[in-house]
Amino acid sequence: MNIEGLDYNTKRERLKLPEYGREVQNMVDHAVALTDKSERQACAEYIVTIMDRMCPQNRGNADYKQKLWDHLAIMSDFKLDIDWPYDTSEAVKMAEKPQPIDYPATEIRVRHYGRLIFELFDKLKTMPAGEERDRLVAFTANQMKRDLDQWSHSLSNNEERVASDLANFTDGKIQLDLDNFRFERSMPQVMPLSKNGKKKKR
């Protein structure tokens, strides 16, 4: 639906620093368009005063004024020809978009255990028998149990499943003796309450 006279944000130019709002951006655009340098200078100083009033909580920071002028430079696309009271060359780095972080692409065979558990499996394969390996086995087994309890809603055979998976994913190097091994007690899950105060059924 297109109503004459309405101006939608989705149709406007994207704000460079949305925290200052469109009115401040419009003032910056106006300052850039001024032909007289003294008028541009006065306009820029007034805009920074407005920006300062919008962020009083940051006034205690040592580089607060510097950042205001850096932000002005960014909003003007570095086109504002004035006598800058601060060196705004570092603002170029602030305006650059960060590189996207690569998401781990390794495939996880059993997703409810997660990548870190499989890293522990690989470590256990190469560790010599001893107290250190026993501690890591206990940590891994208990974490596997917690993961399984959450995933399968605490089925009674999860301890046997942990022992089986631990042996399987360590190529048989780790054999958990369920007659002697004691799992840590899992905290019971608290069921969310419905609006009438009763526990919701799963």
C-alpha positions as CSV (number, residue, x, y, z in Angstrom):
1,M,0.0,0.0,0.0
2,N,1.4,3.4,-1.1
3,I,-0.1,6.4,0.7
4,E,0.8,9.8,-0.7
5,G,2.7,12.0,1.7
6,L,4.0,9.1,3.9
7,D,7.8,8.7,4.0
8,Y,8.9,5.2,5.0
9,N,12.3,4.6,6.5
10,T,12.7,1.6,4.2
11,K,12.7,4.0,1.3
12,R,15.2,6.4,2.8
13,E,19.0,6.3,2.5
14,R,20.5,4.1,5.2
15,L,22.0,6.0,8.1
16,K,25.7,5.7,8.6
17,L,25.4,6.1,12.4
18,P,21.8,5.3,13.4
19,E,22.4,6.2,17.0
20,Y,22.3,9.9,16.1
21,G,19.1,9.7,14.2
22,R,18.1,11.0,10.8
23,E,17.7,14.7,11.9
24,V,21.4,14.9,12.8
25,Q,22.3,13.1,9.5
26,N,20.3,15.7,7.6
27,M,22.2,18.5,9.4
28,V,25.5,16.9,8.4
29,D,24.3,16.7,4.8
30,H,23.3,20.4,5.0
31,A,26.7,21.3,6.3
32,V,28.5,19.5,3.5
33,A,26.4,21.3,0.9
34,L,27.2,24.8,2.3
35,T,29.5,26.7,-0.1
36,D,31.0,29.1,2.5
37,K,33.7,27.6,4.7
38,S,33.0,29.7,7.7
39,E,29.3,28.7,7.6
40,R,30.4,25.0,7.3
41,Q,32.7,25.5,10.3
42,A,30.0,27.0,12.4
43,C,27.4,24.4,11.4
44,A,29.9,21.5,12.1
45,E,30.6,22.9,15.6
46,Y,26.9,23.3,16.3
47,I,26.2,19.7,15.1
48,V,28.9,18.4,17.5
49,T,27.2,20.3,20.3
50,I,23.9,18.5,19.5
51,M,25.7,15.2,19.4
52,D,27.3,16.0,22.8
53,R,23.9,16.6,24.3
54,M,22.6,13.3,23.0
55,C,25.4,11.3,24.7
56,P,26.0,13.0,28.1
57,Q,26.8,9.6,29.7
58,N,30.1,9.4,27.7
59,R,31.5,12.8,28.7
60,G,33.8,11.2,31.3
61,N,35.8,9.3,28.7
62,A,39.2,10.7,27.9
63,D,38.7,10.6,24.1
64,Y,35.1,11.6,24.1
65,K,35.4,14.8,22.1
66,Q,37.7,13.1,19.6
67,K,35.0,10.4,19.0
68,L,32.3,13.0,18.4
69,W,34.4,14.6,15.6
70,D,35.3,11.2,14.3
71,H,31.6,10.4,14.1
72,L,30.9,13.7,12.3
73,A,33.6,12.8,9.7
74,I,32.0,9.3,9.2
75,M,28.5,10.8,8.8
76,S,29.8,13.3,6.2
77,D,31.6,10.5,4.2
78,F,34.8,12.5,4.9
79,K,33.5,15.2,2.5
80,L,33.1,18.0,5.1
81,D,35.8,20.7,4.3
82,I,36.4,22.4,7.6
83,D,39.3,23.0,10.0
84,W,39.0,19.9,12.1
85,P,40.1,20.4,15.8
86,Y,41.2,16.7,15.9
87,D,42.9,14.3,13.6
88,T,40.1,12.2,12.2
89,S,42.3,9.9,10.1
90,E,41.5,7.0,12.5
91,A,37.8,7.4,11.8
92,V,38.4,5.7,8.4
93,K,39.1,2.5,10.3
94,M,36.0,3.0,12.4
95,A,33.9,3.3,9.3
96,E,35.2,0.1,7.7
97,K,33.0,-3.0,8.1
98,P,34.6,-5.9,10.0
99,Q,35.4,-9.0,8.1
100,P,32.9,-11.8,8.6
101,I,34.0,-14.6,10.9
102,D,34.2,-18.0,9.3
103,Y,31.9,-20.5,10.9
104,P,33.4,-23.9,11.6
105,A,32.6,-26.1,8.6
106,T,33.6,-29.4,10.1
107,E,30.8,-31.9,10.1
108,I,29.7,-33.3,13.5
109,R,28.6,-36.9,13.3
110,V,26.4,-36.7,16.4
111,R,25.1,-33.2,16.8
112,H,23.8,-33.5,20.4
113,Y,27.4,-34.0,21.6
114,G,28.9,-31.1,19.7
115,R,32.3,-30.3,18.2
116,L,34.1,-29.9,21.6
117,I,33.1,-33.4,22.8
118,F,34.6,-34.9,19.6
119,E,37.8,-33.0,20.2
120,L,37.9,-34.7,23.6
121,F,37.4,-38.0,21.9
122,D,40.4,-37.4,19.7
123,K,42.5,-36.4,22.7
124,L,41.5,-39.5,24.6
125,K,42.6,-41.7,21.7
126,T,46.2,-40.5,22.1
127,M,46.5,-40.2,25.9
128,P,48.4,-42.8,27.9
129,A,46.6,-44.6,30.7
130,G,46.8,-42.8,34.0
131,E,45.1,-40.4,36.4
132,E,45.1,-37.5,33.9
133,R,43.3,-39.6,31.4
134,D,40.9,-41.0,34.0
135,R,39.9,-37.4,35.0
136,L,39.3,-36.5,31.4
137,V,37.3,-39.6,30.8
138,A,35.1,-38.7,33.8
139,F,34.7,-35.2,32.6
140,T,33.8,-36.3,29.1
141,A,31.4,-39.0,30.2
142,N,29.5,-36.7,32.5
143,Q,29.2,-34.0,29.8
144,M,28.0,-36.7,27.4
145,K,25.4,-37.8,29.9
146,R,24.2,-34.2,30.4
147,D,23.9,-33.7,26.7
148,L,22.0,-36.9,26.3
149,D,19.7,-36.1,29.2
150,Q,18.8,-32.8,27.6
151,W,18.4,-34.2,24.2
152,S,16.4,-37.3,25.1
153,H,14.6,-36.0,28.2
154,S,16.5,-38.3,30.7
155,L,15.9,-41.7,29.3
156,S,16.9,-44.5,31.6
157,N,19.4,-46.1,29.3
158,N,21.6,-42.9,28.8
159,E,24.4,-44.3,30.9
160,E,24.7,-47.4,28.7
161,R,24.6,-45.1,25.7
162,V,27.4,-43.0,27.0
163,A,29.6,-46.0,27.6
164,S,28.8,-47.4,24.1
165,D,29.4,-44.0,22.4
166,L,32.6,-43.4,24.3
167,A,34.1,-46.7,23.2
168,N,32.9,-46.2,19.7
169,F,34.2,-42.7,19.1
170,T,37.6,-43.4,20.8
171,D,38.1,-46.5,18.6
172,G,37.7,-48.8,21.6
173,K,40.5,-47.1,23.6
174,I,38.2,-46.0,26.4
175,Q,36.0,-48.7,28.0
176,L,33.8,-47.3,30.7
177,D,33.1,-49.7,33.5
178,L,29.6,-48.9,34.6
179,D,29.8,-51.2,37.6
180,N,32.5,-49.0,39.1
181,F,32.0,-45.6,37.4
182,R,29.6,-43.2,39.1
183,F,28.0,-40.4,37.0
184,E,27.5,-37.0,38.6
185,R,23.9,-36.4,39.6
186,S,22.1,-34.3,37.0
187,M,20.0,-31.4,38.2
188,P,16.3,-32.1,37.4
189,Q,14.8,-29.9,34.7
190,V,12.3,-27.3,35.9
191,M,9.1,-27.5,33.9
192,P,7.8,-24.1,32.8
193,L,4.5,-23.0,34.2
194,S,1.5,-22.2,32.2
195,K,-0.6,-19.1,32.7
196,N,-2.9,-20.9,35.2
197,G,0.1,-21.9,37.3
198,K,0.2,-25.5,36.3
199,K,3.1,-27.3,34.8
200,K,2.9,-27.7,31.0
201,K,2.7,-31.2,29.6
202,R,5.5,-32.3,27.2
